[in-house]
């Protein structure tokens, strides 16, 4: 059982690292778009369009729900 817990912890750390890298990549692409505008190229423009569409689809209620969930996770981890 201890071996499984170690494996799950390593897998969680790996997935967290990949998600952090993905978010950093998206932020870098957005910064390139902000610096160069439409001259940044079709890939950068399509990524920014997709991010803009995603933000448009997210409602304020969904934002509040995500904030509450993150606050609960933070509180639970802090109390342990």
Beta strands, then each sheet from edge to edge (+ up, - down):
end
